[in-house]
Amino acid sequence: LEYGAGGSTLVAADLAGRLVFAVESAAAWVTRMEAWFQANPPKARVVLHHGNIGKTREWGFPVDNRTVARWASYPVSVWDRPDFEHPDVVLIDGRFRLACALTVLFRITRPLTVLIDDYIDRPSYKKIETLVGAPQMAGRMAQFQFTPQTLPVAQMAWIMAAYASPN
């Protein structure tokens, strides 16, 4: 599973026999990626999922907050697809990174590896460490080992706020 489609999606698509779900907030980018895969058939089964947050600007950010009610669907909606399969690895490199990590943590049914790109430069992402501990770092990327957890109600306020933050 990948949040934020792009170059890493192309790399994963080259892995024969794999299933890759890529969540993307920018509809135009999804269309471009679909055209790419039409012209360059992947070795993996690639499912591009539009996490519809409304109109987007560069890098898939929402243009404004008029569609804030949709924003929580970006990290969550792929998990509700009838064809979705539990991932072994999750790469978070798109919008709503903290919310994506939280969604993975609360939706998984078995342990998995989570990679969060640009982690080192984003102090707000570090809140996830209160639930899963400190990551191993490789450059700007954090690597976590997630195990299934239930929602900690004492931390509900910051968890809910994460779903309204597109960073």
C-alpha positions in Angstrom: 0.0 0.0 0.0 1.3 3.4 -0.9 -0.1 6.8 0.0 1.0 9.3 -2.7 1.4 7.8 -6.2 4.5 8.6 -8.3 8.0 7.3 -8.9 7.8 4.7 -6.1 4.6 3.4 -7.7 6.5 2.8 -10.9 9.2 0.9 -9.0 6.6 -1.2 -7.2 4.8 -1.9 -10.4 7.9 -3.6 -11.7 7.7 -6.3 -9.1 6.1 -9.3 -10.8 3.3 -11.1 -9.0 2.7 -8.3 -6.4 -0.4 -6.3 -5.7 0.1 -2.6 -5.3 -2.6 -0.2 -4.0 -1.6 3.5 -4.5 -3.8 6.2 -3.0 -3.6 9.6 -4.7 -5.5 12.9 -3.9 -5.1 14.6 -7.3 -7.5 13.2 -9.9 -5.5 14.6 -12.8 -2.4 12.7 -11.5 -4.4 9.5 -11.2 -5.4 9.9 -14.8 -1.8 10.5 -15.9 -0.7 7.4 -14.0 -3.4 5.3 -15.5 -2.3 6.5 -19.0 1.3 5.6 -18.1 0.3 2.0 -17.1 -1.9 1.6 -20.2 1.2 2.4 -22.3 3.6 0.6 -20.1 1.9 -2.5 -18.6 3.1 -3.2 -15.1 4.4 -6.6 -13.9 2.5 -6.2 -10.7 -1.2 -5.7 -10.3 -1.5 -1.9 -9.7 -4.7 -0.4 -8.3 -4.8 3.4 -8.4 -7.2 4.7 -5.8 -8.4 8.3 -5.9 -8.7 9.5 -2.3 -11.1 12.3 -3.3 -10.6 15.3 -1.1 -12.0 17.8 -3.6 -10.1 20.1 -5.9 -6.4 20.0 -5.5 -3.4 22.2 -6.3 0.3 21.2 -6.7 1.4 18.1 -4.9 -2.2 17.0 -4.2 -2.9 19.6 -1.5 -6.6 20.7 -1.2 -7.1 24.1 -2.8 -9.0 25.3 0.3 -10.9 23.9 3.3 -14.4 23.9 1.8 -14.2 20.1 1.3 -12.7 19.3 4.8 -15.5 16.8 5.4 -14.0 14.6 2.7 -10.4 14.7 3.9 -10.7 11.8 6.3 -11.6 9.6 3.3 -8.1 10.0 1.8 -6.3 7.6 4.3 -9.4 5.5 5.1 -11.3 4.8 1.9 -8.9 2.4 0.3 -9.2 0.0 3.3 -13.0 -0.2 2.6 -12.6 -1.3 -1.1 -14.0 -4.8 -1.7 -10.8 -5.7 -3.6 -8.4 -4.4 -0.9 -5.9 -6.8 0.5 -4.0 -6.4 3.8 -0.6 -5.0 3.0 2.8 -6.3 4.1 4.5 -2.9 3.7 3.1 0.7 3.6 4.8 3.7 2.1 3.5 7.0 3.2 4.6 9.8 0.8 1.4 11.7 0.1 -1.0 14.0 1.9 -2.3 13.6 5.4 0.8 11.6 6.4 0.0 11.4 10.2 -3.6 10.4 9.5 -2.4 7.7 7.0 -0.1 6.3 9.7 -2.9 6.3 12.2 -5.3 4.7 9.8 -2.8 1.9 9.1 -2.2 1.4 12.9 -5.9 1.1 13.7 -6.9 -1.0 10.6 -4.2 -3.6 10.4 -4.9 -7.1 11.6 -1.2 -8.3 11.7 2.2 -6.6 12.0 3.7 -4.8 9.1 6.4 -2.3 8.1 5.5 1.3 7.6 7.8 3.8 5.9 7.2 7.5 6.2 9.1 9.7 3.8 10.4 13.2 4.7 9.9 12.3 8.4 13.0 13.9 9.7 11.9 17.4 8.6 8.4 17.2 10.0 8.1 17.5 13.8 4.3 17.1 13.7 4.7 13.6 12.4 6.5 12.5 15.6 3.2 12.3 17.5 3.0 8.7 16.1 5.9 7.8 18.3 3.7 8.1 21.4 1.8 5.0 20.0 4.5 3.0 18.3 7.9 4.2 19.6 10.8 5.7 17.8 11.6 4.7 14.2 14.8 3.5 12.6 15.9 6.3 10.2 17.5 6.0 6.7 18.2 9.6 5.5 14.8 11.4 5.6 12.8 8.2 5.8 11.4 6.6 9.0 10.8 2.9 9.3 8.4 1.6 11.9 7.1 -1.8 12.8 3.4 -1.5 13.5 1.4 -4.0 15.4 -2.5 -3.8 15.6 -3.8 -1.4 18.2 -7.1 -0.1 19.4 -7.8 3.6 19.4 -6.4 5.2 22.6 -9.3 7.4 23.7 -7.1 9.5 25.9 -5.3 10.7 22.8 -8.5 11.2 20.7 -8.1 15.0 20.2 -4.8 15.0 18.4 -5.7 11.8 16.5 -8.9 13.5 15.1 -7.0 16.7 14.3 -4.5 14.7 12.1 -7.3 13.9 9.7 -7.8 17.6 9.0 -4.1 18.3 8.3 -3.1 17.7 4.7 0.7 17.9 5.5 
